[in-house]
Amino acid sequence: QAQLVESGGGLVQAGGSLRLSCVASGRTFSRYTMGWFRQAPGKEREFVASIRWIDGSTTYANSVKGRFTISRETAKNTVYLQMNSLKPQDTAVYYCATGPTGYGYTYWGQGTQVTVSS
């Protein structure tokens, strides 16, 4: 059983930056993919970015390419989402998730709120 705990959300003005963290525990994640998702009010949850734990390869949603960067720190079992040039439309609850690479996301964190004011 894996546990994921997100932190780093908050209120920021448009154009600003935030860094989200996700600490993973409870199992070995070397063959897992870590992902960030977000859900805005009244909208479905959407993919933001992912990183494969074993080699660090990344994938991004088109809406965040060039502005967000996902990274990992293996020694701390932590995944980060650096968010720059934030826009009001980035406002959402951001979730960290993980699962065996190629098999979807099995475990989810509780979410952290990001609010971008115009």
C-alpha positions in Angstrom: 0.0 0.0 0.0 1.4 3.4 -1.0 0.7 6.7 0.7 1.1 10.0 -1.0 1.1 13.4 0.7 1.0 16.6 -1.3 2.0 20.1 -0.1 2.9 23.5 -1.4 -0.4 24.8 -2.7 -1.6 28.3 -2.0 -2.7 31.6 -3.4 -0.6 33.3 -6.0 -1.0 36.1 -8.5 -1.1 35.5 -12.2 2.5 35.3 -13.5 3.8 33.9 -10.2 5.2 30.6 -9.3 4.6 27.7 -6.9 6.3 24.4 -6.2 4.2 21.4 -5.2 5.7 18.4 -3.4 4.5 14.9 -3.1 6.1 12.5 -0.6 5.6 8.9 -1.4 5.9 6.0 1.1 4.8 2.5 1.8 6.5 0.6 -1.0 9.3 0.6 -3.6 8.5 2.9 -6.5 11.3 2.1 -8.9 8.9 0.6 -11.5 6.2 3.1 -10.9 5.2 6.3 -12.7 4.3 9.4 -10.6 1.8 11.8 -12.0 0.2 15.1 -11.2 -3.4 15.8 -12.0 -5.8 18.7 -11.3 -9.5 19.3 -11.0 -11.1 22.7 -11.3 -14.6 23.4 -9.9 -17.2 21.9 -12.2 -14.7 20.2 -14.4 -13.3 16.7 -14.7 -9.9 15.7 -13.3 -7.2 16.2 -16.0 -3.7 15.0 -16.4 -0.9 17.6 -15.9 2.4 15.8 -15.9 4.1 12.5 -15.2 7.6 11.1 -14.5 8.8 7.6 -14.6 10.7 6.8 -11.4 13.2 4.5 -13.0 14.6 6.8 -15.6 13.1 10.2 -15.0 11.4 10.4 -18.4 8.6 13.0 -18.4 5.3 13.8 -20.1 3.3 17.0 -20.0 -0.2 18.2 -20.9 -0.1 20.7 -23.8 -1.7 23.3 -21.5 1.4 23.4 -19.2 4.3 22.7 -21.5 7.0 25.2 -21.1 5.6 26.5 -17.8 5.5 23.5 -15.5 8.4 21.1 -14.7 8.0 17.7 -13.0 11.0 16.2 -11.2 11.9 13.6 -8.7 14.3 13.3 -5.8 14.8 9.6 -5.3 16.6 9.8 -2.0 13.6 11.5 -0.5 10.9 9.6 -2.4 9.6 13.0 -3.4 8.2 14.3 -6.7 7.9 18.0 -7.4 5.9 20.1 -9.7 7.4 23.5 -10.4 4.8 25.8 -11.8 5.8 29.1 -13.4 3.9 31.8 -15.3 0.7 30.7 -13.5 -2.6 31.7 -15.0 -6.0 32.0 -13.4 -7.1 28.9 -15.4 -4.5 26.9 -13.5 -6.7 27.2 -10.4 -7.6 23.7 -9.2 -7.0 21.1 -6.6 -3.8 19.3 -7.6 -3.4 15.6 -6.9 -0.4 13.4 -6.9 -0.9 9.9 -8.1 1.2 6.8 -8.7 0.9 3.3 -10.2 2.9 0.6 -12.0 4.3 2.1 -15.2 1.9 1.3 -18.0 -1.0 0.2 -15.8 -2.6 3.5 -14.8 -2.7 5.2 -11.4 -3.6 3.1 -8.4 -2.8 5.4 -5.4 -3.8 9.0 -5.0 -3.0 11.8 -2.5 -5.5 14.0 -0.8 -4.9 17.0 -3.0 -3.6 20.5 -2.5 -5.4 23.7 -3.5 -3.8 26.1 -6.0 -5.5 29.4 -6.6 -4.2 31.9 -9.1 -5.7 35.4 -8.9 -5.9 37.7 -11.9 
